[in-house]
Amino acid sequence: MDRDQDVSAQEILDRVRLEKDLRKKSEILYVALSSDPEQEGVEMLLRDLGDIHRQLGEFDTALFYLEQAWAIQPNSWEIMVSLGAVYTEKGEHDQALQLYSKAYEIKGKPHVLALCADALHSLGRDKEAEVYARTSIRLQDNAFYGNYVLGKVLCTLEQYDEALKAFKIANKTRSLKTVPQWITYARDRQRKSKYSS
């Protein structure tokens, strides 16, 4: 990678984003990091490498790279969100919630508030999760993830009419394979609750 000695971290990330194969993406990042581990923007390369390993299901490796990135940029809300995602995948929702909450304090992004809601939901703290999800939606109208999480929370709270509305908004905003499944679930539960009353 001699010709890439003077390539910026952002140019490397742009090349990585064009690549479809996760293993090839990681190889581009490994080469860039080994050629100049002190380069400006190295924390972005480490964060992307951690995110790739999370997507591959290699959580310990993902944590290794993300923690290195975080040591360089301890106030990066993006790195905190990436770390939270790994802990979510590992089922460590308390740790994920702490990271998402700190990331929200730093940047205030509505979708991070929805991530907090999802972590709370996974911890069984559904009333709190509902408040976080609704706040996320209020801050970012028609937000996909806020509505998606709100729908899941409302199903748990057996508020199927409202859950169905949230899932329909989420489905209009962004297509995701699980949203229609949740819509079907909410409709079935809605019907059952009407017949049993």
C-alpha positions as CSV (number, residue, x, y, z in Angstrom):
1,M,0.0,0.0,0.0
2,D,2.9,2.3,-0.8
3,R,0.9,4.5,-3.0
4,D,-1.6,5.0,-0.1
5,Q,1.0,6.4,2.3
6,D,-0.4,9.9,1.9
7,V,-4.1,8.9,1.7
8,S,-6.2,10.4,4.4
9,A,-8.3,8.4,6.8
10,Q,-11.4,9.9,5.2
11,E,-10.3,8.7,1.7
12,I,-9.7,5.2,3.2
13,L,-13.2,5.2,4.8
14,D,-14.7,6.3,1.5
15,R,-13.0,3.3,-0.2
16,V,-14.3,1.0,2.5
17,R,-17.9,2.2,2.1
18,L,-17.8,1.4,-1.6
19,E,-16.7,-2.2,-0.9
20,K,-19.6,-4.6,-0.3
21,D,-17.8,-7.6,1.2
22,L,-17.2,-7.2,5.0
23,R,-13.9,-9.2,4.9
24,K,-12.5,-7.1,2.1
25,K,-13.6,-3.9,4.0
26,S,-11.7,-5.1,7.1
27,E,-8.6,-6.0,5.0
28,I,-8.5,-2.4,3.6
29,L,-8.6,-1.1,7.1
30,Y,-6.0,-3.5,8.4
31,V,-3.6,-2.5,5.7
32,A,-4.2,1.2,6.3
33,L,-3.7,0.8,10.0
34,S,-0.6,-1.2,9.7
35,S,1.0,1.2,7.2
36,D,0.5,4.2,9.5
37,P,-0.9,3.5,12.9
38,E,-0.3,7.1,14.0
39,Q,-2.1,8.8,11.2
40,E,-4.7,11.5,11.7
41,G,-8.2,10.1,12.0
42,V,-7.0,6.6,13.1
43,E,-9.9,6.5,15.6
44,M,-12.3,6.6,12.6
45,L,-10.6,3.6,11.0
46,L,-10.6,1.7,14.3
47,R,-14.3,2.5,14.8
48,D,-15.2,1.2,11.3
49,L,-13.1,-1.9,11.9
50,G,-14.9,-2.5,15.2
51,D,-18.3,-2.0,13.4
52,I,-17.3,-4.5,10.7
53,H,-16.4,-7.1,13.3
54,R,-19.7,-6.5,15.1
55,Q,-21.5,-7.1,11.8
56,L,-19.5,-10.3,11.4
57,G,-20.6,-11.4,14.9
58,E,-17.0,-11.2,16.2
59,F,-17.9,-9.2,19.3
60,D,-14.6,-9.5,21.3
61,T,-12.6,-8.3,18.3
62,A,-15.1,-5.5,17.8
63,L,-14.7,-4.4,21.4
64,F,-10.9,-4.5,21.0
65,Y,-10.9,-2.0,18.1
66,L,-13.7,0.2,19.5
67,E,-12.1,0.5,22.9
68,Q,-8.8,1.6,21.1
69,A,-10.8,4.2,19.2
70,W,-12.5,5.4,22.4
71,A,-9.2,5.7,24.2
72,I,-8.1,8.2,21.4
73,Q,-11.5,10.0,21.3
74,P,-13.1,9.6,24.7
75,N,-15.9,12.1,23.9
76,S,-16.9,10.6,20.6
77,W,-20.6,10.0,20.7
78,E,-20.3,7.9,17.5
79,I,-17.8,5.5,19.1
80,M,-20.0,5.2,22.2
81,V,-23.0,4.3,20.0
82,S,-20.8,1.7,18.2
83,L,-19.7,0.2,21.6
84,G,-23.3,0.2,22.7
85,A,-24.3,-1.7,19.6
86,V,-21.8,-4.4,20.4
87,Y,-23.0,-4.7,24.0
88,T,-26.6,-4.8,22.7
89,E,-25.6,-7.7,20.4
90,K,-23.9,-9.5,23.4
91,G,-27.1,-9.0,25.5
92,E,-25.4,-6.7,27.9
93,H,-28.1,-4.1,27.9
94,D,-27.1,-2.2,31.1
95,Q,-23.7,-1.5,29.5
96,A,-25.3,-0.5,26.2
97,L,-27.7,1.8,28.0
98,Q,-24.9,3.6,29.8
99,L,-23.0,4.2,26.6
100,Y,-26.1,5.3,24.7
101,S,-27.1,7.7,27.5
102,K,-23.6,9.2,27.6
103,A,-23.7,9.6,23.8
104,Y,-27.0,11.3,24.0
105,E,-25.7,13.7,26.6
106,I,-22.8,14.6,24.3
107,K,-24.7,15.0,21.0
108,G,-28.4,15.0,21.6
109,K,-29.3,12.9,18.5
110,P,-32.9,11.7,18.6
111,H,-32.0,8.3,17.2
112,V,-29.6,7.8,20.1
113,L,-32.6,8.4,22.4
114,A,-34.4,5.6,20.5
115,L,-31.4,3.3,21.1
116,C,-31.8,4.1,24.9
117,A,-35.4,3.2,24.6
118,D,-34.6,-0.1,23.0
119,A,-32.0,-0.9,25.7
120,L,-34.6,0.0,28.4
121,H,-37.2,-2.3,26.7
122,S,-34.6,-5.1,26.6
123,L,-34.2,-4.6,30.4
124,G,-37.9,-4.8,30.9
125,R,-38.2,-1.2,31.8
126,D,-41.0,-0.6,29.3
127,K,-42.6,2.5,30.9
128,E,-39.3,4.4,30.7
129,A,-38.7,3.0,27.2
130,E,-42.0,4.4,26.1
131,V,-41.1,7.8,27.3
132,Y,-37.7,7.7,25.6
133,A,-39.2,6.4,22.3
134,R,-41.9,9.1,22.3
135,T,-39.4,11.8,23.0
136,S,-37.2,10.5,20.2
137,I,-40.2,10.7,17.8
138,R,-41.2,14.1,19.0
139,L,-37.6,15.4,18.4
140,Q,-37.4,13.8,14.9
141,D,-40.9,13.6,13.4
142,N,-41.6,10.2,11.7
143,A,-38.4,8.7,13.0
144,F,-38.1,5.1,11.9
145,Y,-36.3,3.7,14.8
146,G,-38.2,5.7,17.4
147,N,-41.5,4.4,16.0
148,Y,-40.2,0.9,15.6
149,V,-39.0,0.7,19.3
150,L,-42.3,2.4,20.4
151,G,-44.3,-0.3,18.6
152,K,-42.3,-3.1,20.3
153,V,-42.7,-1.5,23.7
154,L,-46.4,-0.9,23.2
155,C,-46.9,-4.5,22.2
156,T,-45.3,-5.5,25.5
157,L,-47.6,-3.1,27.3
158,E,-50.6,-4.6,25.4
159,Q,-51.5,-1.3,23.7
160,Y,-51.9,-2.9,20.3
161,D,-53.8,-0.1,18.6
162,E,-51.1,2.4,19.3
163,A,-48.4,-0.2,18.5
164,L,-49.9,-0.8,15.1
165,K,-49.9,3.0,14.4
166,A,-46.2,3.2,15.4
167,F,-45.2,0.2,13.2
168,K,-47.1,1.6,10.2
169,I,-45.3,4.9,10.5
170,A,-42.0,3.0,10.8
171,N,-42.8,0.9,7.8
172,K,-43.6,4.0,5.7
173,T,-40.4,5.7,6.8
174,R,-38.0,2.8,6.1
175,S,-38.5,-0.7,4.9
176,L,-37.2,-3.4,7.2
177,K,-38.1,-7.1,7.1
178,T,-39.2,-7.3,10.7
179,V,-41.6,-4.4,10.6
180,P,-44.3,-6.3,8.6
181,Q,-43.9,-9.2,11.1
182,W,-44.5,-6.8,14.0
183,I,-47.5,-5.3,12.2
184,T,-49.0,-8.8,11.8
185,Y,-48.3,-9.6,15.5
186,A,-49.9,-6.3,16.7
187,R,-53.0,-6.9,14.5
188,D,-53.4,-10.5,15.8
189,R,-53.0,-9.3,19.4
190,Q,-55.4,-6.4,18.7
191,R,-58.0,-8.8,17.4
192,K,-57.6,-11.3,20.3
193,S,-57.9,-8.5,22.9
194,K,-61.1,-7.2,21.2
195,Y,-62.7,-10.7,21.2
196,S,-61.7,-11.4,24.8
197,S,-63.2,-8.2,26.1
